[in-house]
Amino acid sequence: MSNHHDGAWTLHRRDDGEVLADLVVTGGDFPWLNARIDPKEGLAEVRPLFATELRLLDRIDEDIDSWERAYDAVQDAVTLRYPDGRKVPEFLLHVDGDEAWWRWSDEPFDEKDG
């Protein structure tokens, strides 16, 4: 199994696979990884989705449905890839400026488990 701290993870546009950013791991606290974002040209187009998700995350206890819709929009727009290029089956990714943090699973999350 590869070390997920070695090399950059990549964020891709879902519809055409364009690389939107390299996510260079700077640390983490299991199960989360933290990274510096090295943006590519197309990242600006999806940044508003992440901004909305992060804003609603701060109020998740008051309105989880709105946050879930915002995060669904993120997942509909992007995919995440491991440093070795394989697609990450399931992830929870937050982006704020030039920083990102995420957790992932090698298996899809079961929506019923929350």
N, C-alpha and C positions, 0 to 999 in steps of 0.2 A: 504494500500500500504506500502511495506517495505521501510525502509530508506536505500538508496543505499550506504550510508557511513558506515553502520554497516557490519562488516565481510569482508572477502576477496572475491574479484571477482576472477574467475579462467580463465586461458587461456588453451585451449585444442587443440590437434592435430585434424584436421577435419576428417581424414580418420578412426582413431581408437578411438578417444575420450580421449586419454592419456592426463593427466594433465601435462602441460608444465611449468606452473608458477602460483603462487598465486600473485594477485595484491592487495596489502594492501594499501587502500586509505589513503593518507596523507593530502589531501586538495583538493582544486579545485576552479575554477572560472566559474560558470555556463555559458555554458553547459558542460564545461570540468571538468573531475576529474583527479587528479594526484595520483600516487601510487608508492610505493617501490615494486620492483620485488623480490619475493622469488622464485628463479629458481628451477626447477626440472630437472631431467636428460636429457630429450629430448629437452629442450629449445635451446641448442646450435645448433641444426639442423635447426631451423628457424630464428635464429638471423641474418644470412646474408640477408634474405628477408627484415627484418626491417631496416637493415643498408642501403640497396639500396633505400628503400622507403624514408627514412629520408634524404639521400643525394639528391635525386631527388626533394623532397619537397622544399629544399632550392632554386631550380631553376624552380619551378612550373610555374611562369609567363613566362618563356622562352620556356618551353616544357611540357605542361600539359599532352600530350599523353603518354610520357614516365613515368611520375608519375602515371597516371591511370593504366598503365600496371603493374607497380611495386606493386601498392596497390591491384590490382586484384590477384596477386600472393600471397600476404599476406592473403587475404580473402579465397583463394583456399586452404590455408595451415592450417588455425586456426579458431576456434570459441571462443567466449567469453561467459562466464556465470555469471549471477548475483550471489550475495552472497547466495541466497536461492536455487541456482542450476539450475534455469531456463535459457535456452539459450537466449542470446540477439539477437533479430531479425536483427538489423543493427547497425554497429559501425564503428568508424574511430579511429584507435588505432596507436599510435606512441610509439616506444621503443628505448631508448638510454641508453645503459649500464644497470644500476640497477634501472632506472626510466622509468615509462610509463605514458602516458596521453592519454585520450580518451574522446569522446562524443558518445552518443548512442541514439537510438530511440526504443521505444517499438513496433513500426511499421516499416516495411521495407521502406527505402527511395525511393522516386519516381525518377528514373534516369533522367527523363525529367526536373525535378525541379532543378537539379544540386546539 
